[in-house]
Amino acid sequence: MSKLQIVWVYPDLLSTYGDRGNMLILGKRAAARGIPAEMVEVRSDQPLPRQGDIYLLGGGEDGPQALAAERLRADQGLSRAVDRRAVVFAVCAGYQLLGKDFFAKGEKFAGLDLMDISSDRGPSRAVGELAGECDPQLGLPALTGFENHGGRTHVGPGARPLAKVLAGIGNDGSTEGAWSGTMLGTYAHGPALARNPDLADLLLRWATGEEQLAPIDDTWPQKLRAERLAALR
Ligand code: GLN
């Protein structure tokens, strides 16, 4: 199998609450299946690689989020990646900026318009544990994570919510995250892929075209999920 290129997009702007761990988890889980992975960190003053297999965007404060949107639009690498059906996994600020628009520092900004979502501001900041029952089409167990955001996200008909909220706020208190094609966004930090290894494997399957990946002993993240769900319900 050829080498999988995992691109960590703009660690200087988008990388809060351990989101970088998502890249490490994908690299480790790929290696455990004998899939060689190359991890590339691309700062916001650098062009995005055009041949990446998986692009990862993390969370960020309002100012860096608006700057990231501007630089990503100028770079065009992410929209080209989406056109060739590369995998995009985006958390919080990264998730919001995939959509039509988002709010930062009280102002409305244009997003990259890659996913049919639009974000505005909620009445209060959503901070705390988040859990959701995933879209049955994805075949994933319940999602758990940590959220910290002021934005609220509306999912249009061109995308599907990632999960139905069991605890926390997510998009709007009713749904959490969204996905379309091989793009998936979530409000879950944590890092999300350490806490949700099945989601990590879904991204790897999308990227490699493999229908199944060899199982990995996920006893500990499974225990954590069960514990969090029991505490949150
Ligand atoms: N600035 C965005 C908001 O507050 C995203 C925050 C984050 O990524 N944690 O909604």
Boltz pocket constraint, residues with backbone or C-beta under 6 A from the ligand:
constraints:
  - pocket:
      binder: B
      contacts: [[A, 16], [A, 58], [A, 59], [A, 60], [A, 61], [A, 62], [A, 65], [A, 91], [A, 92], [A, 93], [A, 94], [A, 103], [A, 104], [A, 148], [A, 149], [A, 150], [A, 151], [A, 152]]
      max_distance: 6.0
